[in-house]
Amino acid sequence: MAQSEINIAIGDKPPEVYFKEIAEQVNGGPKRYGGITDPEVLRQNFEENCLPESLLNGQVPDYETFLAERRRLMALRIKRWFEVL
């Protein structure tokens, strides 16, 4: 989920456009979406939110494929959490 001001900035842009712009932002480009300007912070944010890093490389799958990958990442995150209990 994006903060409302980020959601407004994204508007109706397709994911392949705004993920490219986010990748540019963390590599010295114009600041368009929030305050993340460091590539490592963005990678950590993606990991924490179970988003595939491939999105930043311009590999935007169809929605069903995205959901399947996100479910896989969420399951791995939950598994790691249970392992430390």
All heavy atoms as an XYZ file, in Angstrom:
692
protein
N       0.843     -1.187      0.000
C       0.000      0.000      0.000
C       0.881      1.240      0.000
O       1.867      1.300      0.713
C      -0.896      0.018      1.222
C      -1.896     -1.116      1.283
S      -2.970     -0.930      2.677
C      -4.339     -0.134      1.898
N       0.498      2.179     -0.766
C       1.232      3.431     -0.847
C       0.516      4.494     -0.017
O      -0.708      4.469      0.131
C       1.334      3.882     -2.297
N       1.306      5.434      0.496
C       0.706      6.562      1.189
C      -0.174      7.302      0.194
O       0.062      7.282     -1.010
C       1.791      7.496      1.708
C       2.692      6.879      2.740
C       3.883      7.774      3.034
O       4.413      8.426      2.159
N       4.302      7.771      4.280
N      -1.188      7.993      0.688
C      -2.156      8.617     -0.216
C      -1.499      9.615     -1.170
O      -1.860      9.673     -2.345
C      -3.287      9.268      0.566
O      -2.795     10.251      1.441
N      -0.507     10.392     -0.707
C       0.117     11.361     -1.617
C       0.908     10.655     -2.725
O       0.981     11.147     -3.850
C       0.998     12.370     -0.879
C       2.192     11.789     -0.161
C       1.922     11.390      1.285
O       0.763     11.368      1.720
O       2.903     11.093      1.985
N       1.469      9.485     -2.415
C       2.169      8.711     -3.441
C       1.150      8.117     -4.402
O       1.341      8.133     -5.622
C       3.058      7.630     -2.809
C       4.179      8.287     -1.999
C       3.642      6.703     -3.869
C       5.002      7.324     -1.170
N       0.072      7.605     -3.858
C      -1.000      7.054     -4.684
C      -1.536      8.108     -5.651
O      -1.791      7.824     -6.821
C      -2.120      6.535     -3.789
C      -2.564      5.159     -4.164
O      -2.056      4.555     -5.085
N      -3.542      4.659     -3.441
N      -1.689      9.325     -5.174
C      -2.174     10.418     -6.019
C      -1.145     10.721     -7.114
O      -1.511     10.924     -8.278
C      -2.482     11.671     -5.163
C      -3.712     11.407     -4.287
C      -2.683     12.904     -6.043
C      -3.945     12.430     -3.199
N       0.146     10.742     -6.753
C       1.193     11.013     -7.743
C       1.242      9.927     -8.816
O       1.490     10.212     -9.988
C       2.550     11.135     -7.047
N       1.004      8.681     -8.421
C       0.997      7.576     -9.385
C      -0.197      7.717    -10.326
O      -0.071      7.506    -11.528
C       0.954      6.214     -8.665
C       2.287      5.959     -7.960
C       0.635      5.084     -9.636
C       2.285      4.764     -7.028
N      -1.336      8.104     -9.761
C      -2.531      8.289    -10.575
C      -2.889      7.035    -11.347
O      -2.959      5.946    -10.787
N      -3.073      7.177    -12.658
C      -3.451      6.027    -13.476
C      -2.288      5.519    -14.336
O      -2.495      4.862    -15.351
C      -4.670      6.355    -14.335
C      -4.413      7.492    -15.311
O      -3.318      8.096    -15.277
O      -5.309      7.798    -16.115
N      -1.061      5.842    -13.910
C       0.110      5.359    -14.648
C       0.208      3.840    -14.531
O      -0.038      3.280    -13.466
C       1.391      5.964    -14.082
C       1.523      7.446    -14.294
C       2.792      7.961    -13.645
C       2.812      9.481    -13.694
N       3.920     10.028    -12.913
N       0.597      3.181    -15.603
C       0.788      1.733    -15.510
C       2.024      1.408    -14.664
O       2.958      2.211    -14.591
C       0.973      1.289    -16.963
C       1.302      2.515    -17.727
C       0.789      3.689    -16.949
N       2.041      0.247    -14.023
C       3.157     -0.118    -13.148
C       4.522     -0.040    -13.831
O       5.496      0.379    -13.217
C       2.851     -1.551    -12.725
C       1.383     -1.699    -12.901
C       1.007     -0.785    -14.023
N       4.605     -0.407    -15.106
C       5.909     -0.360    -15.765
C       6.455      1.064    -15.850
O       7.662      1.275    -15.866
C       5.901     -1.029    -17.140
C       4.806     -0.633    -18.078
C       3.511     -1.405    -17.877
O       3.474     -2.415    -17.163
O       2.501     -0.961    -18.439
N       5.577      2.063    -15.822
C       6.011      3.460    -15.849
C       6.457      3.902    -14.465
O       7.565      4.410    -14.285
C       4.883      4.381    -16.391
C       5.250      5.845    -16.210
C       4.601      4.068    -17.848
N       5.598      3.719    -13.447
C       5.970      4.268    -12.150
C       7.065      3.475    -11.453
O       7.867      4.053    -10.719
C       4.776      4.543    -11.231
C       3.939      3.385    -10.772
C       4.322      2.601     -9.708
C       2.717      3.113    -11.375
C       3.528      1.558     -9.263
C       1.917      2.087    -10.939
C       2.331      1.303     -9.884
O       1.542      0.273     -9.442
N       7.190      2.177    -11.703
C       8.318      1.461    -11.117
C       9.628      1.896    -11.766
O      10.654      1.979    -11.103
C       8.133     -0.059    -11.204
C       7.242     -0.596    -10.129
C       6.038     -1.196    -10.441
C       7.599     -0.487     -8.794
C       5.210     -1.685     -9.440
C       6.776     -0.969     -7.788
C       5.577     -1.562     -8.114
N       9.587      2.204    -13.057
C      10.786      2.737    -13.728
C      11.152      4.086    -13.112
O      12.326      4.368    -12.864
C      10.522      2.878    -15.222
C      11.707      3.408    -15.983
C      11.400      3.538    -17.465
C      12.612      4.105    -18.169
N      12.288      4.980    -19.241
N      10.159      4.931    -12.858
C      10.415      6.239    -12.261
C      10.947      6.108    -10.836
O      11.812      6.890    -10.412
C       9.145      7.086    -12.298
C       8.753      7.486    -13.703
C       7.423      8.213    -13.787
O       6.609      8.130    -12.839
O       7.204      8.854    -14.820
N      10.469      5.121    -10.092
C      10.982      4.884     -8.738
C      12.441      4.445     -8.813
O      13.285      4.911     -8.037
C      10.123      3.840     -7.993
C       8.735      4.407     -7.696
C      10.814      3.394     -6.702
C       7.726      3.385     -7.205
N      12.758      3.556     -9.760
C      14.147      3.116     -9.938
C      15.033      4.307    -10.291
O      16.161      4.428     -9.785
C      14.221      2.034    -11.011
N      14.546      5.197    -11.139
C      15.306      6.398    -11.489
C      15.497      7.294    -10.267
O      16.572      7.861    -10.065
C      14.588      7.171    -12.596
C      14.611      6.475    -13.937
C      13.691      7.133    -14.959
O      12.976      8.110    -14.622
O      13.685      6.643    -16.104
N      14.461      7.418     -9.443
C      14.514      8.267     -8.259
C      15.642      7.853     -7.325
O      16.360      8.701     -6.797
C      13.166      8.221     -7.526
C      13.144      8.975     -6.210
C      11.765      9.017     -5.588
O      10.799      9.351     -6.237
N      11.671      8.672     -4.321
N      15.807      6.564     -7.119
C      16.836      6.100     -6.178
C      18.222      6.068     -6.813
O      19.201      5.753     -6.139
C      16.498      4.720     -5.559
C      15.212      4.786     -4.781
C      16.470      3.625     -6.606
N      18.286      6.394     -8.083
C      19.575      6.454     -8.775
C      19.889      7.879     -9.217
O      20.495      8.093    -10.264
C      19.583      5.482     -9.964
C      19.649      4.052     -9.497
O      20.622      3.653     -8.877
N      18.607      3.280     -9.769
N      19.428      8.853     -8.425
C      19.767     10.248     -8.659
C      18.772     11.026     -9.502
O      18.984     12.206     -9.764
N      17.703     10.392     -9.919
C      16.697     11.067    -10.735
C      15.789     11.946     -9.896
O      15.956     12.061     -8.674
N      14.817     12.572    -10.544
C      13.896     13.452     -9.812
C      13.084     12.699     -8.771
O      12.731     11.536     -8.962
C      12.990     14.023    -10.905
C      13.205     13.196    -12.115
C      14.502     12.474    -11.957
N      12.819     13.387     -7.676
C      12.051     12.804     -6.569
C      10.562     12.960     -6.884
O      10.039     14.059     -6.931
C      12.410     13.550     -5.288
C      12.361     12.722     -4.065
C      13.014     13.469     -2.932
C      12.232     13.237     -1.683
N      12.716     14.008     -0.570
N       9.911     11.820     -7.148
C       8.494     11.844     -7.517
C       7.602     11.154     -6.503
O       6.443     11.496     -6.356
C       8.308     11.146     -8.862
C       8.966     11.843    -10.013
C       8.638     11.109    -11.306
N       9.114     11.840    -12.442
C      10.052     11.399    -13.268
N      10.604     10.216    -13.075
N      10.420     12.125    -14.293
N       8.137     10.115     -5.876
C       7.300      9.262     -5.024
C       7.954      9.076     -3.658
O       8.833      8.248     -3.493
C       7.096      7.887     -5.685
C       6.573      7.952     -7.099
C       7.372      7.623     -8.168
C       5.270      8.355     -7.345
C       6.896      7.676     -9.466
C       4.779      8.428     -8.644
C       5.592      8.085     -9.696
O       5.107      8.149    -10.981
N       7.529      9.828     -2.685
C       8.020      9.653     -1.328
C       9.470     10.075     -1.166
O      10.059     10.705     -2.032
N      10.048      9.686     -0.039
C      11.376     10.151      0.315
C      12.490      9.142      0.131
O      13.624      9.417      0.511
N      12.214      7.979     -0.427
C      13.273      6.981     -0.594
C      14.119      7.373     -1.797
O      13.623      7.461     -2.922
C      12.701      5.561     -0.771
C      11.926      5.146      0.474
C      13.824      4.564     -1.058
C      11.244      3.792      0.378
N      15.417      7.604     -1.531
C      16.331      7.999     -2.595
C      17.571      7.106     -2.647
O      18.467      7.355     -3.435
C      16.779      9.465     -2.415
O      17.359      9.608     -1.116
C      15.603     10.425     -2.563
N      17.600      6.081     -1.811
C      18.746      5.175     -1.763
C      18.316      3.798     -2.273
O      17.326      3.242     -1.783
C      19.244      5.083     -0.319
C      20.416      4.162     -0.163
O      20.195      2.947      0.051
O      21.559      4.648     -0.248
N      19.049      3.231     -3.237
C      18.655      1.931     -3.783
C      18.555      0.825     -2.731
O      17.651     -0.007     -2.793
C      19.753      1.600     -4.798
C      20.407      2.885     -5.111
C      20.232      3.757     -3.903
N      19.448      0.836     -1.751
C      19.417     -0.217     -0.726
C      18.193     -0.069      0.173
O      17.575     -1.066      0.566
C      20.700     -0.203      0.100
C      20.833     -1.372      1.042
C      20.629     -2.737      0.363
O      21.136     -2.956     -0.755
O      19.936     -3.592      0.958
N      17.821      1.146      0.487
C      16.615      1.383      1.294
C      15.381      0.918      0.518
O      14.471      0.313      1.080
C      16.498      2.870      1.698
C      15.171      3.163      2.372
C      17.661      3.272      2.600
N      15.372      1.163     -0.787
C      14.249      0.714     -1.605
C      14.186     -0.809     -1.656
O      13.120     -1.391     -1.513
C      14.344      1.284     -3.019
C      13.160      0.957     -3.928
C      11.849      1.504     -3.351
C      13.402      1.497     -5.321
N      15.330     -1.468     -1.820
C      15.347     -2.940     -1.815
C      14.820     -3.488     -0.490
O      14.047     -4.442     -0.469
C      16.762     -3.464     -2.053
C      17.187     -3.497     -3.499
C      18.529     -4.183     -3.650
N      19.398     -3.890     -4.739
C      19.520     -2.790     -5.458
N      18.754     -1.773     -5.217
N      20.379     -2.666     -6.443
N      15.242     -2.863      0.602
C      14.770     -3.286      1.919
C      13.260     -3.081      2.036
O      12.544     -3.933      2.554
C      15.496     -2.509      3.010
C      15.117     -2.931      4.402
C      15.880     -2.144      5.467
O      16.666     -1.250      5.175
N      15.638     -2.477      6.713
N      12.767     -1.960      1.521
C      11.334     -1.680      1.545
C      10.569     -2.733      0.747
O       9.531     -3.224      1.188
C      11.076     -0.279      0.987
C       9.621      0.108      1.041
O       8.842     -0.315      0.202
N       9.262      0.910      2.026
N      11.087     -3.092     -0.419
C      10.447     -4.130     -1.229
C      10.427     -5.453     -0.476
O       9.431     -6.158     -0.469
C      11.171     -4.286     -2.572
C      10.598     -3.431     -3.665
C      10.337     -2.090     -3.468
C      10.325     -3.966     -4.899
C       9.811     -1.298     -4.467
C       9.799     -3.200     -5.913
C       9.539     -1.863     -5.699
N      11.547     -5.786      0.171
C      11.612     -7.046      0.926
C      10.614     -7.039      2.082
O       9.887     -8.013      2.280
C      13.025     -7.269      1.458
C      13.168     -8.580      2.198
C      14.566     -8.805      2.733
O      15.529     -8.301      2.157
O      14.675     -9.492      3.767
N      10.560     -5.948      2.813
C       9.649     -5.851      3.952
C       8.186     -5.943      3.521
O       7.338     -6.386      4.284
C       9.887     -4.536      4.703
C      11.196     -4.506      5.454
C      11.532     -3.129      6.005
O      10.784     -2.155      5.760
O      12.574     -3.031      6.677
N       7.898     -5.489      2.304
C       6.525     -5.495      1.808
C       6.248     -6.619      0.820
O       5.208     -6.630      0.162
C       6.199     -4.131      1.186
C       6.107     -3.066      2.243
O       5.140     -3.012      2.993
N       7.132     -2.237      2.363
N       7.195     -7.565      0.734
C       7.042     -8.760     -0.105
C       6.722     -8.420     -1.561
O       5.832     -9.006     -2.175
C       5.981     -9.692      0.481
S       6.338    -10.204      2.172
N       7.467     -7.464     -2.092
C       7.336     -7.100     -3.492
C       8.532     -7.647     -4.261
O       9.669     -7.517     -3.812
C       7.291     -5.577     -3.656
C       6.082     -4.889     -3.045
C       6.268     -3.377     -3.066
C       4.823     -5.282     -3.790
N       8.311     -8.238     -5.422
C       9.429     -8.769     -6.194
C      10.348     -7.653     -6.690
O       9.883     -6.662     -7.239
C       8.767     -9.489     -7.368
C       7.314     -9.278     -7.251
C       7.023     -8.484     -6.035
N      11.656     -7.813     -6.471
C      12.624     -6.822     -6.925
C      12.626     -6.678     -8.439
O      13.056     -5.658     -8.966
C      14.032     -7.195     -6.449
C      14.403     -6.558     -5.149
C      15.871     -6.734     -4.827
O      16.723     -6.304     -5.629
O      16.150     -7.303     -3.771
N      12.161     -7.688     -9.135
C      12.143     -7.639    -10.596
C      11.334     -6.450    -11.111
O      11.556     -5.981    -12.230
C      11.586     -8.942    -11.166
O      10.245     -9.121    -10.766
N      10.426     -5.931    -10.290
C       9.634     -4.768    -10.689
C      10.533     -3.577    -11.013
O      10.237     -2.786    -11.901
C       8.644     -4.380     -9.587
C       7.541     -5.385     -9.272
C       6.783     -4.958     -8.021
C       6.611     -5.534    -10.452
N      11.642     -3.461    -10.283
C      12.550     -2.338    -10.491
C      13.410     -2.511    -11.731
O      14.032     -1.564    -12.189
C      13.439     -2.145     -9.260
C      12.690     -1.777     -7.987
C      13.638     -1.709     -6.814
C      11.967     -0.457     -8.175
N      13.458     -3.717    -12.255
C      14.235     -3.986    -13.461
C      13.364     -3.921    -14.705
O      13.760     -4.386    -15.766
C      14.903     -5.362    -13.365
C      15.804     -5.463    -12.165
O      16.437     -4.497    -11.778
N      15.862     -6.631    -11.562
N      12.155     -3.404    -14.539
C      11.249     -3.282    -15.674
C      10.475     -4.544    -15.992
O       9.762     -4.606    -16.984
N      10.619     -5.556    -15.148
C       9.905     -6.810    -15.368
C       8.600     -6.796    -14.580
O       8.553     -7.231    -13.435
C      10.778     -7.983    -14.950
C      12.072     -8.077    -15.724
C      13.008     -9.110    -15.126
O      12.678     -9.796    -14.173
N      14.198     -9.208    -15.684
N       7.569     -6.263    -15.193
C       6.274     -6.146    -14.537
C       5.366     -7.235    -15.106
O       4.924     -7.155    -16.250
C       5.657     -4.748    -14.749
C       4.304     -4.651    -14.071
C       6.605     -3.669    -14.228
N       5.090     -8.259    -14.295
C       4.257     -9.363    -14.784
C       2.783     -8.974    -14.810
O       2.384     -7.945    -14.263
C       4.499    -10.455    -13.737
C       4.768     -9.689    -12.478
C       5.511     -8.445    -12.915
N       1.990     -9.819    -15.438
C       0.548     -9.593    -15.366
C       0.120     -9.750    -13.902
O       0.850    -10.287    -13.083
C      -0.211    -10.574    -16.277
C      -0.030    -12.017    -15.829
O      -0.764    -12.449    -14.923
O       0.863    -12.694    -16.381
N      -1.060     -9.265    -13.589
C      -1.502     -9.182    -12.196
C      -1.538    -10.542    -11.499
O      -1.104    -10.669    -10.357
C      -2.868     -8.492    -12.128
C      -3.271     -8.118    -10.729
C      -2.491     -7.252     -9.963
C      -4.428     -8.625    -10.160
C      -2.857     -6.904     -8.677
C      -4.805     -8.285     -8.875
C      -4.015     -7.424     -8.137
O      -4.380     -7.083     -6.859
N      -2.035    -11.560    -12.174
C      -2.123    -12.892    -11.552
C      -0.734    -13.443    -11.229
O      -0.515    -14.034    -10.170
C      -2.887    -13.858    -12.446
C      -4.370    -13.541    -12.566
C      -5.101    -13.524    -11.233
O      -4.852    -14.405    -10.383
O      -5.940    -12.627    -11.034
N       0.226    -13.244    -12.116
C       1.599    -13.688    -11.876
C       2.214    -12.907    -10.717
O       2.903    -13.466     -9.867
C       2.443    -13.531    -13.153
O       1.812    -14.255    -14.206
C       3.857    -14.030    -12.954
N       1.952    -11.594    -10.692
C       2.429    -10.756     -9.588
C       1.883    -11.270     -8.255
O       2.621    -11.414     -7.280
C       2.001     -9.301     -9.801
C       2.136     -8.458     -8.565
C       3.372     -7.983     -8.152
C       1.020     -8.152     -7.802
C       3.491     -7.219     -6.999
C       1.127     -7.385     -6.657
C       2.374     -6.917     -6.248
N       0.576    -11.562     -8.215
C      -0.027    -12.047     -6.966
C       0.577    -13.381     -6.536
O       0.837    -13.592     -5.337
C      -1.542    -12.189     -7.124
C      -2.340    -10.889     -7.211
C      -3.818    -11.205     -7.406
C      -2.123    -10.025     -5.988
N       0.824    -14.265     -7.480
C       1.429    -15.560     -7.153
C       2.832    -15.363     -6.574
O       3.196    -15.989     -5.570
C       1.480    -16.458     -8.386
N       3.613    -14.470     -7.177
C       4.972    -14.207     -6.669
C       4.910    -13.542     -5.301
O       5.684    -13.860     -4.402
C       5.739    -13.340     -7.665
C       7.122    -12.949     -7.217
C       8.091    -14.105     -7.016
O       7.789    -15.257     -7.402
O       9.170    -13.878     -6.449
N       3.985    -12.636     -5.126
C       3.864    -11.961     -3.828
C       3.440    -12.954     -2.742
O       3.948    -12.910     -1.624
C       2.851    -10.816     -3.911
C       2.862     -9.989     -2.637
C       2.566     -8.554     -2.887
N       2.893     -7.785     -1.694
C       2.007     -7.085     -0.998
N       0.762     -7.009     -1.397
N       2.386     -6.445      0.071
N       2.538    -13.870     -3.058
C       2.145    -14.907     -2.091
C       3.359    -15.741     -1.687
O       3.548    -16.061     -0.524
C       1.063    -15.813     -2.675
C      -0.325    -15.281     -2.547
C      -1.380    -16.332     -2.884
N      -1.296    -16.822     -4.237
C      -1.904    -16.272     -5.276
N      -2.653    -15.200     -5.114
N      -1.783    -16.792     -6.472
N       4.199    -16.085     -2.682
C       5.405    -16.872     -2.407
C       6.340    -16.108     -1.468
O       6.825    -16.652     -0.476
C       6.124    -17.203     -3.721
C       7.317    -18.137     -3.554
C       8.084    -18.309     -4.849
N       8.848    -17.130     -5.186
C      10.006    -16.786     -4.615
N      10.522    -17.548     -3.663
N      10.644    -15.697     -4.973
N       6.544    -14.831     -1.746
C       7.420    -14.017     -0.898
C       6.843    -13.852      0.509
O       7.577    -13.878      1.499
C       7.656    -12.645     -1.546
C       8.475    -12.658     -2.833
C       8.423    -11.291     -3.509
C       9.905    -13.096     -2.564
N       5.526    -13.697      0.596
C       4.888    -13.568      1.908
C       5.026    -14.868      2.700
O       5.302    -14.841      3.904
C       3.416    -13.178      1.744
C       3.244    -11.780      1.208
S       1.535    -11.386      0.803
C       0.944    -10.925      2.409
N       4.865    -16.005      2.029
C       5.009    -17.299      2.702
C       6.424    -17.474      3.232
O       6.627    -17.946      4.360
C       4.644    -18.435      1.746
N       7.422    -17.080      2.438
C       8.815    -17.177      2.897
C       9.065    -16.279      4.102
O       9.762    -16.662      5.043
C       9.782    -16.809      1.763
C       9.922    -17.823      0.654
C      10.750    -17.249     -0.495
C      10.559    -19.102      1.184
N       8.490    -15.081      4.058
C       8.661    -14.146      5.184
C       8.033    -14.717      6.454
O       8.604    -14.654      7.531
C       8.047    -12.803      4.835
C       8.297    -11.748      5.881
C       7.960    -10.383      5.301
N       8.216     -9.336      6.242
C       9.398     -8.792      6.458
N      10.444     -9.206      5.796
N       9.547     -7.842      7.343
N       6.839    -15.283      6.341
C       6.156    -15.884      7.491
C       6.953    -17.082      7.999
O       7.132    -17.250      9.210
C       4.715    -16.275      7.122
C       3.883    -15.008      6.881
C       4.091    -17.150      8.198
C       2.549    -15.258      6.211
N       7.470    -17.885      7.096
C       8.272    -19.050      7.479
C       9.504    -18.612      8.273
O       9.814    -19.178      9.327
C       8.694    -19.823      6.235
C       9.538    -21.040      6.543
C       9.971    -21.735      5.275
C      10.863    -22.911      5.659
N      11.648    -23.387      4.573
N      10.216    -17.591      7.769
C      11.404    -17.090      8.486
C      11.019    -16.567      9.869
O      11.737    -16.755     10.844
C      12.095    -15.998      7.673
C      12.866    -16.523      6.492
C      13.774    -15.467      5.875
N      13.083    -14.237      5.524
C      12.657    -13.921      4.317
N      12.854    -14.742      3.314
N      12.055    -12.778      4.095
N       9.864    -15.900      9.957
C       9.413    -15.363     11.237
C       9.163    -16.510     12.236
O       9.575    -16.418     13.372
C       8.161    -14.517     11.019
C       7.669    -13.870     12.275
C       8.186    -12.762     12.867
C       6.578    -14.297     13.085
N       7.477    -12.466     13.993
C       6.476    -13.386     14.169
C       5.670    -15.344     12.995
C       5.516    -13.515     15.136
C       4.709    -15.457     13.980
C       4.640    -14.544     15.037
N       8.489    -17.560     11.775
C       8.209    -18.697     12.655
C       9.493    -19.408     13.084
O       9.573    -19.935     14.187
C       7.259    -19.683     11.987
C       5.803    -19.388     12.241
C       5.016    -18.849     11.248
C       5.247    -19.625     13.481
C       3.690    -18.550     11.481
C       3.905    -19.337     13.737
C       3.130    -18.796     12.719
N      10.476    -19.430     12.224
C      11.736    -20.107     12.551
C      12.489    -19.427     13.687
O      13.292    -20.070     14.368
C      12.629    -20.199     11.307
C      12.115    -21.210     10.306
C      12.854    -21.163      8.988
O      13.638    -20.224      8.723
O      12.640    -22.105      8.173
N      12.251    -18.146     13.919
C      12.958    -17.450     14.997
C      12.173    -17.465     16.312
O      12.673    -16.989     17.327
C      13.314    -15.994     14.622
C      14.240    -15.967     13.447
C      12.075    -15.152     14.397
N      10.984    -18.034     16.308
C      10.202    -18.111     17.555
C      10.798    -19.104     18.519
O      11.412    -20.048     18.233
C       8.753    -18.509     17.253
C       7.909    -17.453     16.551
C       6.510    -18.009     16.296
C       7.809    -16.191     17.357
